[in-house]
Amino acid sequence: MKYIYFILFINIQIFSISQSYVNHFNTVEPDVSFENIHVKKLFSDSNSTTFAIWVKQKVKMHKHLSHVENIYVTEGSGNFYLGDSTFLIKSGDLIVVPKNSWHGVDVNSENPLKVLSIQSPEFIGNDRVFKEE
C-alpha cells in the first residue's frame, strides 16, 4: 500500500510541474511598453531557454557562439537574414539558426514581429556577438 501512495504522490508532483509550463502563446503579451525589442523569458533549464520576443523595427546582425536558436513566427512579417541569405518571413514560419551563424531581421509589418525563440542549451547571455557595421 505504501508503494501505491508513493507512486500516486510522484505522479501528482509530475503532473503539477508539467502544468506550470502550459500556456497559450497567443495570450502572452509584453510586460512593459518598449521602443524596439522586448524579450520575455518563459522557461529555462540547463537544456534550453524559451522566450517570447517582440520586434518593432529590427534586430542587428549577431550570432550565438554556442547556441542553436529555433524561431517560430506568430505575428508580423519581415526580412530575416541568415548567413548570406535573406528570407521573407511571416506568421507560421520556422527558422532554425545553427550555432555561430550570423542572423538578424528587419520588420516590414505595421504590427511588431512576435516570435517564440527556443535556444539550446540554456541561454545565459554571454555568447551573443554583434556584427560590426
Secondary structure, 3 states (H helix, E strand, C coil): CHHHHHHHHHHHHHHHHHHCCCCCHHHCCCCCCCCCEEEEEEEECCCCEEEEEEECCEEEEEEECCCEEEEEEEECEEEEEECCEEEEEECCCEEEECCCCCEEEEECCCCCEEEEEEEECCCCCCCEEECCC
